[in-house]
Amino acid sequence: MPNVNVNDISLYYEESGEGEPLLFLHGLGTDGRSWEYQRDFFAEQFRVIVVDVRGHGRSAQPPGPYSVSQFAADIFALLDHLQIDQFHLVGLSMGGMIGFQMAVDQPKRCKSLTIVNSGPELVPRTLKERWQILQRRLVLNFSSMEKIGEFIGERLFPEPEQAEYKELFVQQMRENDPQAYKAATNALIGWSVRSKLNRIQCPVLVISGDMDYTPVATKEAYVRELPTARLQVIHNSRHGTPIDQPEAFNTAVLQFLRTVSEKRV
């Protein structure tokens, strides 16, 4: 599978299918394998591009520092290499943050934006949010990547029937370079494009698991700031919605993309 050199690093990506370009961006500490239940499904109708973000998976893992703007610039450089001007984007967690950054940096290139269990900022404002950030930093500084994977994986996939999902997640986390993972984490904390949401021109679908870390009400609040956005809640789902509820997730995204395409005709 191909790697491309952009912005002085090597990015790993995979392509499948034909049609309008559809880009998938994974969450923190994982990689393109997170989209196992989406790639073949959407490749029946779209040109699917799955990429490992800088510092993750089979892409280069320099020590950092990183920034969300840098992640976005890397992905734009990859798309330029692939001669893709406009595209649909689906981003999970960190991937959703990168999606927001891309949509405000180059709004005319985004045909649509699907944001999954994510938001336009990671700025701790409440005491609970500050405690969560502190917890994350403590775990980051005093645990191995495998222990971090097990700790997070237990929260993502706590049910006995989800053991396979948890093991895949822990495996991906285990493969991370600790310094690269720390650099990616630090890139997210304090990041915000919330004041720039008015730049986003394309239709936006925000998907939330009903049991996600971030309350549905938080997503409702920023959706109200986006005139082209709507929120869809997927039930019996936590943070890894594309994995723990793939059928409901795929149906929601496909219906949204069809609606976008119909409006463009």
Helices and strands as residue ranges (DSSP letters): E 3-6, E 9-16, E 20-25, G 32-35, H 39-43, E 46-51, H 68-81, E 87-92, H 94-105, G 107-109, E 110-116, H 127-142, H 145-156, G 160-162, H 163-174, H 178-188, G 194-199, E 204-209, H 216-223, E 229-234, H 241-244, H 246-264
